[in-house]
């Protein structure tokens, strides 16, 4: 049986950053993830997608963010159970927990932190009759490597951040980019909407709204799409790839049967205190949780992880008084006994 202080379910960005915050408190962490590598969606779905709202990084690829987080937590030597799904949880008489995976691996922890992102998920597919026939033959629901589209004609459909961001990114990769949305208004970030408009005005993106892709044309692979603009006859756009980006349909999986309070496929937490669930000792942080005013941003997950770790410390060591220290003052104590000293302040005497 694997024993740890905090068992983190989900090795995405929020789960990984939890290791760092826990490490500052001398708490050991172990992570479970159904994926074969850390990083969550950032590694599995869009490693080459640029992220723009990480502090100090005007732009960073999702895969690079994962690498930086892994580098940051290396000093705290977390354990990983990868390629296995957390299936059951049993609360022990002493208030600790035993979590067992679908492969029978048991983990004993004083605190459980669910950082499972959107949970297990599958892409939302548009209602196009023959779309299944062209999957992996020019129809992709997820962009894993933009170089796959180098010098190809690409049609993207959707109105959210993914559709906007990838349309912008692929203008420097694909030979042509067409963005189709059924409305004139977009749901994505205003900066991205403005950027798409600028690229349209510059002739780098073809924007078709309000319109929908109603059919796919081709024999052994995608050769074009049939588009219907509101109030007009259908027309054909030649393309090598059709990428409908309508988001993901999330599922909590076995966690939904743990007795947690669920609302709209997310775990309710007490955000006024510490992001604890209705089961004391089990927390939920990142995209997997919900509370009034919730924003599903990586940045918010980092904040939630920080406060959760403070609460976990108090739960694990109820008789200890923890005094908050700043890493800029005290440095970072590693488990190997080394210490990174902060630079000493320069004091100037005024006569």
Helices and strands as residue ranges (DSSP letters): E 2-9, H 13-24, E 29-33, H 41-44, E 50-51, E 60-61, H 62-73, G 74-76, E 79-82, E 86-91, E 97-101, E 106-114, E 120-123, G 131-134, G 146-149, E 153-157, H 161-170, E 176-180, H 190-201, E 206-208, E 211-218, E 222-229, E 235-238, E 241-244, E 248-251, G 253-257, E 262-263, E 266-268, E 282-284, G 286-288, E 289-290, H 298-316, H 327-330, E 332-333, E 339-340
